Amino acid sequence: MDCSAIFDMVASRYLDIRDELGLELALEPELLALKERIDAKSVTQDELVSRGEYFSAKLMAAYLGFQFVDAADWVRFSMDGTVDQDASYEALRHQVLKGYGAVIPGFYGVMPDGSIHTFSRGGSDITGALAAAALDADVYENWTDVSGILMADPRIVDDPQAIPEVTYDELRELSYSGAQVLHEDSIFPVREKNIPVNIRNTNDPAAPGTMIQASFAGDHDPERFITGITGKKDFSIISLSKRGMSNQVGVLRRVLTVLERHNISVDYVPNGIDNVSVVLPTASVEKDLYTIMAEIQKEAAPDTLDVHHHIAVVAAVGRKMAFRPGISGKIFAALGESGINIRMINQGPDELNIIFGVDNKDFKKAIRVLYNSFVTK
């Protein structure tokens, strides 16, 4: 397919923006060189999808009179695709001029061989966090299109309240379990440096948004014990039981070894005395499910082995749930009174969250029940 016409249309838009802003910025040579490389099929997909961010950042830097710092000049990936933080921080410190503002394009960096590599969707959050950590920022402001992190998905709950304060741990749980305001991997760099994160709204800049940090001295609402409610659909539960399992060494290890061979990670591992289950995304097992089940049967030798699909996982997250008696009972009572069957329960020892599984068809209903029962009251 000849993409020349499409490329010319996109390139013209960048040039029009430059001209309308009255900027003296020579984009033509770079655009022409990129087009020639596309024609020669010497551009990787990662590099191509990053060019829009690259040219937009160049225009913004020129308009603001700021320094342009290409992410490819400092975000360093290791061969396994993870960020080499030490090398990245050192490179950025040498790039940024003291006393000048800088515009940095997001969501990409370079591999050891010099090729462009992109983060997963929302990766600009990670770039911002890395920059904040590298420069020891006082605060990392992340500007988006909502007034902070919401207590529930607005597509499920009408006009959910914003969360004024949330800890790093709570945000990690919310992001992992389905909340999508901030990329889950963006927390690690700022947390290591104890840098607060402020989620703000570009359409409402006066709104305080959500402040994220390690801990908070005060409490906005002492009676509310849930910080946020989130979840994801389409999980599967592989369950096995075996008489005397609690006295046998290595049963769970053998199950996890089978999954590891198939490059499958496990989200949750609820268990009982003589039974254990693994909860994982259906998409990760559906292709090789029969092979996986056969291998588990052979290596773990369970008395029963079952798989259940069409499961949604819902998480109620809140640091104030810890050591408060009766919280789980209140949550499950509210769900039971609404006719929602609980398929799985999982809670860590820190009591930061209560995670439970329901049928996919009850996913939205479960979130609404929790919100209406414990937030709006």
C-alpha positions as CSV (number, residue, x, y, z in Angstrom):
1,M,0.0,0.0,0.0
2,D,1.4,3.4,-1.0
3,C,1.3,5.6,2.1
4,S,2.8,8.7,0.4
5,A,-0.4,10.6,0.3
6,I,-1.1,9.9,4.0
7,F,2.4,10.9,5.0
8,D,2.2,14.1,3.0
9,M,-1.1,15.0,4.7
10,V,0.3,14.5,8.2
11,A,3.6,16.3,7.4
12,S,1.6,19.2,6.0
13,R,-0.3,19.5,9.3
14,Y,2.9,19.8,11.3
15,L,4.2,22.5,8.9
16,D,0.9,24.4,9.0
17,I,1.1,24.4,12.8
18,R,4.6,25.7,12.7
19,D,3.8,28.4,10.2
20,E,0.6,29.5,12.0
21,L,2.6,29.9,15.2
22,G,5.3,31.8,13.4
23,L,8.1,29.5,14.5
24,E,11.5,29.3,12.9
25,L,11.9,25.6,13.0
26,A,13.3,23.6,10.1
27,L,11.2,20.4,10.1
28,E,11.3,19.7,6.3
29,P,14.7,17.9,6.3
30,E,13.7,15.6,9.1
31,L,10.3,14.9,7.5
32,L,11.9,14.2,4.2
33,A,14.5,11.9,5.7
34,L,11.7,10.0,7.6
35,K,9.7,9.6,4.4
36,E,12.7,8.2,2.5
37,R,13.3,5.7,5.3
38,I,9.7,4.6,5.2
39,D,9.9,4.1,1.4
40,A,13.0,2.1,1.9
41,K,11.3,0.0,4.7
42,S,14.1,0.8,7.1
43,V,11.9,2.2,9.9
44,T,10.6,0.0,12.6
45,Q,7.0,0.2,13.8
46,D,8.1,1.5,17.2
47,E,10.1,4.3,15.7
48,L,7.3,5.2,13.3
49,V,4.6,5.4,15.9
50,S,6.9,7.6,18.1
51,R,7.4,10.2,15.4
52,G,4.2,12.0,16.1
53,E,5.2,12.6,19.7
54,Y,8.6,13.6,18.6
55,F,7.5,16.3,16.2
56,S,4.8,17.6,18.5
57,A,7.4,18.0,21.3
58,K,9.7,19.9,18.9
59,L,6.9,22.3,18.0
60,M,5.9,22.8,21.7
61,A,9.5,23.4,22.8
62,A,10.0,26.0,20.0
63,Y,6.8,27.7,20.9
64,L,7.6,27.9,24.6
65,G,11.2,28.8,24.1
66,F,12.2,25.7,26.0
67,Q,15.0,23.2,25.4
68,F,13.9,20.1,23.4
69,V,15.3,16.9,24.9
70,D,14.6,13.8,22.8
71,A,13.6,10.8,24.9
72,A,15.9,8.7,22.6
73,D,18.9,10.6,24.0
74,W,18.3,9.5,27.6
75,V,15.6,6.8,28.2
76,R,17.7,3.6,28.1
77,F,16.2,0.1,27.8
78,S,18.0,-3.1,28.7
79,M,17.9,-6.0,26.3
80,D,14.8,-7.5,28.1
81,G,12.8,-4.3,27.5
82,T,13.0,-3.0,31.0
83,V,14.3,0.5,31.8
84,D,17.9,0.9,32.9
85,Q,17.1,3.6,35.4
86,D,20.7,4.4,36.5
87,A,21.9,4.9,32.9
88,S,18.7,6.9,32.0
89,Y,19.0,9.2,35.0
90,E,22.7,9.9,34.3
91,A,22.0,10.6,30.7
92,L,19.1,13.1,31.4
93,R,21.2,15.0,34.0
94,H,23.7,15.6,31.3
95,Q,21.1,16.6,28.7
96,V,19.0,19.2,30.6
97,L,20.4,22.7,30.9
98,K,20.1,24.2,34.4
99,G,17.7,27.1,34.6
100,Y,15.8,26.2,31.4
101,G,12.5,24.6,30.9
102,A,12.5,21.4,28.9
103,V,10.0,19.6,26.6
104,I,10.5,15.8,26.5
105,P,8.5,13.6,24.2
106,G,7.0,10.6,26.0
107,F,6.5,6.8,25.7
108,Y,9.7,5.8,24.0
109,G,13.5,5.4,24.4
110,V,16.3,3.4,22.9
111,M,17.5,-0.2,23.1
112,P,21.2,-1.1,23.5
113,D,21.5,-1.4,19.7
114,G,20.2,2.2,19.3
115,S,16.8,1.2,17.9
116,I,13.7,3.0,19.2
117,H,11.5,1.1,21.7
118,T,8.1,2.1,23.0
119,F,6.4,1.6,26.3
120,S,3.0,0.1,26.5
121,R,-0.1,2.3,26.2
122,G,0.1,5.2,28.6
123,G,3.9,5.1,28.6
124,S,4.2,8.8,28.7
125,D,3.3,8.6,32.4
126,I,6.5,6.5,32.9
127,T,8.6,9.0,30.9
128,G,7.4,11.8,33.2
129,A,8.1,9.8,36.3
130,L,11.6,8.9,35.1
131,A,12.3,12.5,34.4
132,A,11.0,13.6,37.8
133,A,13.2,10.9,39.5
134,A,16.3,11.7,37.5
135,L,16.1,15.4,38.3
136,D,15.0,14.9,42.0
137,A,11.8,16.9,41.4
138,D,9.8,18.3,44.3
139,V,6.6,17.0,42.7
140,Y,5.6,15.2,39.5
141,E,2.5,16.9,38.1
142,N,0.7,14.6,35.6
143,W,-1.9,16.6,33.6
144,T,-4.7,14.6,32.0
145,D,-8.4,15.1,31.1
146,V,-10.0,14.3,34.4
147,S,-9.8,16.1,37.8
148,G,-7.7,13.5,39.5
149,I,-8.2,9.8,40.0
150,L,-11.9,8.8,40.4
151,M,-13.3,6.4,42.9
152,A,-14.8,4.3,40.2
153,D,-15.0,4.1,36.4
154,P,-17.3,6.8,35.2
155,R,-18.5,4.5,32.4
156,I,-20.0,2.3,35.2
157,V,-20.8,4.7,38.0
158,D,-22.5,8.0,37.3
159,D,-20.3,11.0,38.2
160,P,-18.0,9.2,40.7
161,Q,-16.2,11.3,43.2
162,A,-12.5,12.2,42.8
163,I,-10.0,10.8,45.3
164,P,-8.3,13.7,47.0
165,E,-5.4,11.7,48.5
166,V,-4.1,8.2,47.7
167,T,-0.9,6.4,48.8
168,Y,1.6,4.8,46.4
169,D,0.5,1.4,47.6
170,E,-3.2,2.1,47.1
171,L,-2.5,3.5,43.6
172,R,-0.5,0.4,42.7
173,E,-3.4,-1.8,43.7
174,L,-5.9,0.3,41.9
175,S,-3.8,0.4,38.7
176,Y,-3.0,-3.3,38.7
177,S,-6.7,-4.2,39.3
178,G,-8.0,-2.0,36.4
179,A,-7.9,1.7,37.1
180,Q,-6.5,3.5,34.0
181,V,-5.7,7.1,34.9
182,L,-2.0,6.5,35.5
183,H,0.2,3.8,34.0
184,E,0.9,1.2,36.8
185,D,4.7,1.2,36.1
186,S,5.0,5.0,36.5
187,I,4.8,4.6,40.3
188,F,8.1,2.8,40.8
189,P,10.6,5.6,39.8
190,V,8.9,8.4,41.9
191,R,8.2,6.1,44.9
192,E,11.9,5.2,45.1
193,K,12.7,8.9,45.4
194,N,9.7,9.6,47.6
195,I,8.4,12.2,45.1
196,P,4.7,13.2,45.4
197,V,2.6,12.9,42.3
198,N,-0.3,15.3,41.6
199,I,-2.9,14.2,39.0
200,R,-4.4,17.4,37.5
201,N,-7.0,18.3,34.8
202,T,-5.9,20.4,31.8
203,N,-9.6,21.4,31.3
204,D,-10.0,22.5,34.9
205,P,-6.5,23.7,36.0
206,A,-7.8,25.2,39.3
207,A,-9.0,21.8,40.6
208,P,-6.6,20.3,43.1
209,G,-6.8,16.9,41.6
210,T,-5.4,13.8,43.4
211,M,-2.2,13.9,45.5
212,I,-0.2,10.7,45.6
213,Q,2.5,10.1,48.2
214,A,3.8,7.5,50.7
215,S,1.5,8.5,53.5
216,F,-0.7,11.3,54.8
217,A,-0.9,12.8,58.3
218,G,-4.6,13.8,58.2
219,D,-7.8,12.2,57.0
220,H,-10.3,13.9,54.6
221,D,-13.1,11.5,55.6
222,P,-12.5,9.3,58.7
223,E,-15.8,7.4,58.2
224,R,-15.0,6.2,54.6
225,F,-12.8,3.1,54.5
226,I,-12.8,2.6,50.7
227,T,-10.4,4.7,48.6
228,G,-11.4,3.3,45.3
229,I,-13.2,0.5,43.5
230,T,-12.0,-1.0,40.3
231,G,-11.8,-4.3,38.4
232,K,-11.4,-6.2,35.1
233,K,-13.4,-8.8,33.3
234,D,-12.5,-12.1,31.4
235,F,-10.5,-14.1,33.9
236,S,-10.3,-17.9,34.3
237,I,-10.0,-19.8,37.5
238,I,-8.1,-23.1,37.5
239,S,-8.9,-25.0,40.7
240,L,-7.6,-28.3,42.0
241,S,-8.1,-30.2,45.2
242,K,-6.2,-33.1,46.7
243,R,-6.7,-34.9,50.0
244,G,-3.9,-34.1,52.4
245,M,-2.6,-31.3,50.2
246,S,-1.7,-29.2,53.3
247,N,0.8,-31.9,54.3
248,Q,2.3,-32.3,50.8
249,V,5.3,-30.2,49.7
250,G,5.4,-28.6,46.3
251,V,1.9,-29.0,44.9
252,L,1.5,-25.3,44.2
253,R,5.0,-25.1,42.9
254,R,4.3,-27.8,40.3
255,V,1.2,-25.9,39.1
256,L,3.1,-22.7,38.8
257,T,5.9,-24.4,37.0
258,V,3.5,-25.6,34.3
259,L,2.2,-22.1,33.8
260,E,5.8,-20.7,33.8
261,R,6.7,-23.1,30.9
262,H,3.9,-21.6,28.9
263,N,5.0,-18.0,29.9
264,I,1.8,-17.3,31.8
265,S,1.8,-15.1,34.9
266,V,-0.8,-15.6,37.7
267,D,-2.8,-12.7,39.1
268,Y,-4.2,-14.3,42.3
269,V,-3.8,-17.6,44.2
270,P,-6.7,-18.1,46.6
271,N,-6.4,-21.4,48.5
272,G,-7.8,-23.6,51.2
273,I,-6.6,-26.6,53.3
274,D,-6.9,-29.2,50.5
275,N,-7.4,-27.0,47.5
276,V,-5.8,-24.2,45.6
277,S,-6.8,-22.0,42.7
278,V,-4.9,-19.8,40.2
279,V,-6.7,-16.8,38.7
280,L,-5.4,-15.5,35.4
281,P,-6.6,-13.7,32.3
282,T,-8.5,-16.1,30.0
283,A,-6.7,-14.8,27.0
284,S,-3.4,-16.1,28.4
285,V,-4.6,-19.7,28.7
286,E,-7.3,-20.2,26.1
287,K,-4.9,-21.2,23.3
288,D,-3.1,-24.0,25.2
289,L,-5.7,-24.7,27.9
290,Y,-6.1,-28.4,27.2
291,T,-2.3,-28.9,27.2
292,I,-1.9,-26.9,30.4
293,M,-4.7,-28.9,32.2
294,A,-3.1,-32.2,31.1
295,E,0.3,-31.1,32.4
296,I,-1.1,-30.0,35.7
297,Q,-3.0,-33.3,36.0
298,K,0.2,-35.2,35.3
299,E,2.6,-33.3,37.5
300,A,0.4,-32.3,40.5
301,A,-1.9,-35.4,40.4
302,P,-4.9,-33.7,41.9
303,D,-8.1,-35.5,42.9
304,T,-10.2,-32.9,41.0
305,L,-9.2,-30.4,38.4
306,D,-11.6,-27.8,37.1
307,V,-11.5,-24.5,35.1
308,H,-14.1,-21.8,35.3
309,H,-14.3,-19.0,32.7
310,H,-16.2,-15.7,32.4
311,I,-15.0,-14.4,35.7
312,A,-14.6,-10.7,36.6
313,V,-12.3,-9.6,39.4
314,V,-13.4,-6.6,41.5
315,A,-11.1,-4.9,44.0
316,A,-12.1,-2.6,46.9
317,V,-8.9,-0.7,47.8
318,G,-8.3,1.4,50.9
319,R,-5.6,1.8,53.5
320,K,-8.2,2.5,56.2
321,M,-9.6,-1.1,55.8
322,A,-6.6,-2.5,57.7
323,F,-7.4,-3.8,61.2
324,R,-11.0,-2.6,61.1
325,P,-13.2,-5.6,62.1
326,G,-16.2,-6.4,59.9
327,I,-15.2,-4.7,56.7
328,S,-15.3,-7.9,54.6
329,G,-18.6,-8.9,56.1
330,K,-20.2,-5.6,55.2
331,I,-18.9,-5.8,51.6
332,F,-20.1,-9.4,51.1
333,A,-23.4,-8.7,52.8
334,A,-24.1,-5.8,50.4
335,L,-23.2,-8.0,47.4
336,G,-25.3,-10.9,48.7
337,E,-28.3,-8.7,49.3
338,S,-28.1,-7.6,45.7
339,G,-28.0,-11.2,44.4
340,I,-24.4,-11.3,43.4
341,N,-22.6,-14.6,43.8
342,I,-19.0,-14.5,45.0
343,R,-16.8,-16.9,43.0
344,M,-13.4,-16.2,44.6
345,I,-12.0,-14.2,47.5
346,N,-8.4,-13.0,48.0
347,Q,-6.9,-10.6,50.5
348,G,-3.3,-9.9,51.4
349,P,-2.0,-9.7,55.0
350,D,-1.6,-5.9,54.8
351,E,-5.4,-5.7,54.3
352,L,-5.0,-2.9,51.8
353,N,-7.6,-4.4,49.5
354,I,-10.3,-7.0,49.3
355,I,-10.4,-8.8,45.9
356,F,-13.3,-11.0,44.8
357,G,-14.5,-12.7,41.7
358,V,-18.0,-12.6,40.3
359,D,-19.5,-13.7,37.0
360,N,-18.8,-11.3,34.1
361,K,-22.5,-10.5,33.9
362,D,-22.4,-9.1,37.5
363,F,-19.2,-7.0,37.0
364,K,-20.8,-3.6,36.6
365,K,-23.5,-4.4,39.1
366,A,-20.9,-5.3,41.8
367,I,-19.0,-2.1,41.4
368,R,-22.2,0.0,41.5
369,V,-23.4,-1.9,44.7
370,L,-20.1,-1.2,46.5
371,Y,-20.1,2.5,45.4
372,N,-23.7,3.1,46.4
373,S,-23.3,1.2,49.7
374,F,-20.1,2.6,50.9
375,V,-19.3,5.9,49.1
376,T,-22.5,7.8,48.5
377,K,-24.1,7.0,51.9
